[in-house]
């Protein structure tokens, strides 16, 4: 289970349910509180090697949140950290959170349910929601297919035309199709597009106002990409996960879903992947106890939301492709390695 720093606790009765609320926690309501320099875990000279590394690796901005407050906010160049940024495939991690919410609301019965429940004509009807969440639908996917889908006015029809190359659940194949199928399933299950469901159930409760989420001409939202958020709002997602799905006195996402979805779903070898959340390789996570439970969202160009439960820390990195590629396997571990060096 994800571990985090704990404070003095209190019990609050909300809607008939007792929730554990940590007294003294900081929350960005409405805006983030900024930790003053004397309270930071590091000084300007300490953090300078991390900033140099981030700049060398083509970063636009770096945001570090500790204990629910902004500890560092730095821009490289002219881009403002409060300017909405395309998350690319890091949007998949938010789709995973929405699946957890839909399960808790009872609009989805189980991630073991076959997708034929909602998409009866699918060629991969035996695939389950869990297969889609772990990129094991069996559908082909490459750059050419991605371009073809975006040229189509009906993405679901385009995906449905593709001939499977594997049996569902057999093998990991990173795919932009799988989260779009989840978007279609959530739309059928909830009766509204993914962005509307997200606005009510996730964005509004967290005070996120910068979100724009696009899709095809028929209104099917891209559950795998095309979501823009500011660094501040992306960090709210990280804080929600850090605090096990709770936002102040309200459980937004079930704690057990946060635990399950951010855990590695593959027993051996690569990938190190949960339900649309990436994990550090076992040897990297095991190299320092402060990295235990680390997970991160990752998008093309190195758009990263990194959650460090043992350090009560969230890191957002926006920018262009780092020099260390693939960024999730090389850039993220090296960034964390340099960050750990400066902590007391």
N, C-alpha and C positions, 0 to 999 in steps of 0.2 A: 504494500500500500504506500501511496505517496506520503512522505513525511515532511513536516514543516516545523518552523519555530512556533512554540505555543506561548500564549500569554495567560494572565489570570482570566478564568472563564466565568460566565454567568449563564443561567438558563432563562430562555424567553419563550412564552407561549404564543405561537403564531398559527392562526387557523386551526386550533385544536391540537397542533403538533408541537412538541418541545424541541427546540433547536439549541445547540450549544453555540453561544456567541462569545468570542474572545474579547474581553474588555481591553481597551488600549490599542486595538487595531486601527490602522489608518485606511481610509477608502477615498477614492477620487469622487467625492460627492459635494458639489458638482465637478470641481476641478482637482487636479493632482496637487498635493502638498509637496513642496521641494525641501529636501534635507539641506540644511545649512552646512557650509564647508567644514565647520568644526565638529559636526556630528557624523560626517562621512566615515566610512571604513578606510578611506585612502585619501591622500593629499594630491594636489595637482601634479607634483613631480612623480608620484607613484603611478598615476593613471596615464601619464604621457606615453609610455611605451605601448600601452594598449591602444591608445588613440592613433599613434603613428602606424601601428600594424593595421588597424581598421582603415585608415586612409590609404595606405599602400595597397590594400585589397579592394579598392574601388568602392568604398562605402559612401553613401550619401548622408546617413545619420546613424547615430548609435544612442540608444536610450537604455538606462539601467534603473530598475525600480527595486527598492529594498524595503521590506516591511510595509508595503503599500504606499510608499512615498518615492518621488523621483530623486535618485541619488546622483545621476549624471544624465545630461542631455547635451549632445554635441552634433553639430552639423558640419559637413565637409563640403565647402563650396557654397553655392547660393540657395540650395534647396532648404526650405523651412521644414523642421520636424513636424509641424502641424499641417503640412500639405498632404492631402490624400495620396496614397501610393498604391499602385497595383500590387496585390499580394501574390499574383500568379497561383501556383498550386498550393500555397499555404492556406488558401481558402478551403481546401479539403478538410483541414482540421476543424474548421467551424461547422462544416456539414456533419462531421462526426458528432460534435456536441449537439446538433439539432436532432440527430437520430436518438441520442440519449434522452432528450427532452420528450420526443414523440413516444418513446417507449414508456416513460414515466406517466405521460398523459393517457396512455392506453390506445392511442391511434395506430400504433404498431404493436403487433402481438409478441414478436420475438425476432431476434436477428437470425434465428434458425429457420424462419419461415421462407418458403421458396418465393422467388420474385414473380412467379406465375400468379400468385395471389392478387397482384395489382397489374401485372403485364401479361395477360393470358396468352398473347400471341408471340411472346418472346422465344427466340431460338435457344435461349439458355434458361428456360423456365425452371429448371431444376436447381439453378444456382440460388444460393441463399443471400440474405442481406449480409451475413458475415463474410461470404465469398466476395461480395462487392467491396466491403470495407477493408479487405486485405488484398485487393487487386488480384483476385483469383476467379474472375468470371469465366475465363477461357476465351474471351474475345481477342482478336488481333488489335494491335494499336501501334502506329508509327506516325511520323511527321506527315506523310502523304494522306493518311486517313484523317488526321487532325485537321488538315487544311480542307479536305473534302467535306468534313462535317460542318465547318464554319461557313462554307459556301452554300450549304443547304438551308432552306428556310425551316425545315422540320428535322431537328437533331434526333429526336426519338425514332423517327422513321428511318433516318440514315443509319443509326446504330443497329436498328433491327434488321437491316439488310446484310449486316456483316456475318460471314460464316465463322463459327467458332473454330479455333485451332487446337483447343485443349478441352478436356472435360472440366466442368465447374469444380473448383476446389483443388484442382490438381497441382497448379503451379502459379507462382507469383509472376505477373507481367504488368509492369507499371502502365497505367492506362488512364486517359482522360475520359473514357467512356463510362467507367464504373460509377464515379460520383455523379455523373449526369443521370444515369439510371436511378440512383438513389434520389436525386432531385425529383424525377418523374414519379417515383413511388411515394415520396413525401407529399407531393402535390395531390396525388390521388387520395392518399390517406387523410390529409388535413383539409382538402377542398380548396386550397389556395397555393399560389406559387411560393417557392422557397424563400424569396426575399421578404414576402409579407409575413410568413411564419417566423422568420428570423427577427424581423422588426419587433413583433409582439413578444416573443418568448425569450429573446436573447439581447438584442441591441437596446431596446428601450429600457428594460430593467437595469442594464449596466450604464445607462447614460451615454450610449454610443450614438453620435449624431452625424458622423462623416460617411457612413456606409452607403455605397452604391453597388448594386449587384445586377449584372446584365445576363442576357440569355439569347435565345433564338427569336425569330419573328413571331412564333406562336406563343411566346411568353414562358417557355421552359427555361428556368434559370440554370446557369452553369454551376453545378455543385462542386466543380473542381477548380474553378478559376473565375476571372472577370469580376472580382470583388476588390474594391478600393477602400482603404481605411487610413487614417492618420496613425503615426507611431503611438500617440497617446491612447487612441482607441484600441489599437491592436494590443497594447499592454494591458488594457482592461480585461481582454480575453485571457491573457496570461495570468493575471491576478485571480480571476475566477477559478481557473484550473489549479493554481497554487493553493487556493483555499477550498479545494475539493468540491467545487461546484456551487459554493455558497457565496452570495453577495449580501453582505451585512446579515440581516435576520431572515433572509429568504433563500431557500435551496433552489437555484435555477436549474442546475443539472445534477442528477443523482450522484452522490459521492462514489457509489460502487461503479457507475459508468465511467467517471473520471479515472478511477483505478484500473478498470478493465481496458478501456480504450487506449490508455497511454502505456500499457504493458506490452512487451514484445509478444507477438502472436505466432512467432516462428520458433520452433524448438531448436533447430540447429542451423548454423551457417548464416549467410546473408539472405534476405535483408534483416535489418533490425527495425522492425515495423510493428506498430499497433493497429488501431483502427484510424487510419489517416494521420497518425502521429509517428514521427521518427524517434528512434532510440539511438543513443551512443553505442558503438560496438562494446561488447562485454568487457574486453580488455581495457578499453578507454574508461568506461564507467567504473571499473574496478581499480583503476590506477590511483584514485583519490576518493576517500569516503565522502567528500563534499559533493561529488558528482552522482551519488546514489539517487536513483529515481529520476534523473534528468530525462526530459523529452523535449522535442521541438517540432514546430511547424516549419515547412520548408517549401519555398517557391523558386521558380526560375529566376536567375539573376542574383540568387542568394538572399531572398527575402525570408528572414528568420525570426521566429518567436521562440525563445529558449526559456524553459522553465527549470529552475534549480530549487527543488523543495528543501534540501538540507541547508541552503543559504537564504531561504525566504526571498528569492531574487528572481526577477524576470528581466530578460534582455531582448530588445528589439533591434534588429539590424536591417536597414534598407540600403539598396544600392544597385550597382551593376554587378556582373559576374566577377566574383573574386578571382584572383590569380590561382588560388588553391582550389582546384576543381577535382571531383565533384564537391560542391561547397558543403553539403551535409556530412560528408565523410572526412573532409580534410580541413576546410576553413573553420567549421564550428568547433571541432576538438582543439584546434590551435588557438582560436580566440579564447576558449575557456581555459586552456592551459596558461595563457598569458594573464588572464584575469585572476586566476587562482594565485598566481605568484605575488600579486600586490596586496592580497588580503592578509589581515593580521592572523 
